[in-house]
Amino acid sequence: MSVNRTLMAEVSEVIADCMGLHIPEERWPELLQNLRNASRECGFQDPDGCLHGLASRTVTARQIAILANHLTIGETYFFRDPGSFALLEQEILPQIITKRIGNTQMLRLWSAGCCTGEEAYSLAISCLRTIPNINQWNVSVLATDINPTFLEKAKKGVYSEWSFRNAPDWLRDQFFSPAPERKYSLHKQVQHFVRFDYLNLAMDVYPSLHNQTNAMDIIFCRNVLMYFTPTQQKRVIAAFHQCLVEGGLVVVNPTEANANLFSLFTTEHHSSGVILFRKTASVSQGVFTEPLKPPAEPILPAISFETALCLFKEGKDTEAMAQLAGLIKKEPGCARIPLLLARIHANQGKLDDALTWCDRAIVADRTNPTSYFLSATVHHEAGHLPEAIAALGKVLYLDQDFILAHHALGILYKKIDKSRESERHLTIALKLLSGHAREAVVPESDGMHCNQLIESIRVLMGIA
């Protein structure tokens, strides 16, 4: 099939926009072959139709997932880059544990671009090896990828010898059991800490309470950014900055550790050669600076809820809270003000404070399902599963078509091994989503599109 350069340029641009993948012209023959292989699966009659369909920019989330299966490479193994994991176990985690022990014993990690799960499980194993009395902690590892096939393999936790190349000798003996076909099955103790979910770093919304990408302590995103366009790299890094709590870290491959790209962060060079990027309150171009003194007569925007909401969406939590502090005195019975304060505190990982504000919102309006839903989301993050399920029951009592409540119950019931209830709620969520345009925003979702949630649910249910 003869293809002109203009068409290929348009297709590669669409792939960059939808998936973040930068495919230079010298790799177009390889791209063309991959698209030929994917064309029928994507719903096109032939490769030519696939190219013109992609160029029309009417790509669905399902087609993106299929393309990811053909365009992304599943090349990883356990404890890849031992220096990063040694630093994690010997310095990073002990520092966090010392600060939080006896206080809010919560730890949140994210493997962004987790592939087939080896990195995410390695993070969980590092936590198990490092944290004393780990059952007294709320530890979670979020593992996301754009490729549903990778996620399905990861969730099974069964690996071949190839995934253990260069891995430490103790790994299989301590955390795996022999499985058929000369493979190894991961212990449930490790799997318990990891949640796999579909997420497109190029298009999806994060940070968000709904996909649990908020209040992260550590983000591992290695061998992912190198495939992205410069524009997408900047967008992803800026979003990671908002996803992290103060003092949180991003870990990338050394070849991706570009200080200019990470100018929002403080750069930390370690003797082992590992480079970390830390979120700090006073950073200018990646170095520590003294906080700037405020002007004698600061010019503040007019106080309004809309201004506070805009500031929150821009990641300016302190400014947003200053607006809301003035508003709540004027409107003590208004539910939307404590609701936004709850979201801000939850995004910062201050879950007890978030629940307090949720309760105030519920008192202000006991018929608002959004207040109960936010309360359920925060309870879920805090590990209070019975309370989360109870709050979601109240949401559905007030609004039986609340899509995200069914989705959340599907996740929670799956977590406590109630597969029948989980499947029922996920099926209802899919049915409700089918009544909306695929590009429509899911209500109460922080901007998630229906097709994105559909793909996430399909992954949860193991639907190919």
SULKA-V373486 format. One record per helix or strand. SS is the DSSP state (2 for helix, 1 for strand). FROM is the first residue (numbers start at 1). TO is the last residue. If there is no record, write none. Layout:
ss->SS from->FROM to->TO
ss->SS from->FROM to->TO
This chain:
ss->2 from->5 to->19
ss->1 from->21 to->21
ss->2 from->25 to->38
ss->2 from->47 to->55
ss->2 from->61 to->71
ss->2 from->82 to->100
ss->1 from->106 to->112
ss->2 from->118 to->130
ss->2 from->134 to->136
ss->1 from->138 to->145
ss->2 from->148 to->156
ss->1 from->158 to->159
ss->2 from->161 to->164
ss->2 from->170 to->175
ss->1 from->176 to->179
ss->1 from->183 to->186
ss->2 from->188 to->191
ss->1 from->194 to->198
ss->1 from->216 to->220
ss->2 from->225 to->227
ss->1 from->228 to->228
ss->2 from->230 to->243
ss->1 from->244 to->251
ss->2 from->254 to->256
ss->1 from->266 to->269
ss->1 from->275 to->278
ss->1 from->283 to->284
ss->1 from->287 to->288
ss->2 from->305 to->313
ss->2 from->317 to->330
ss->2 from->335 to->347
ss->2 from->351 to->364
ss->2 from->369 to->382
ss->2 from->385 to->398
ss->2 from->403 to->415
ss->2 from->419 to->433
ss->1 from->441 to->441
ss->1 from->449 to->449
ss->2 from->450 to->461
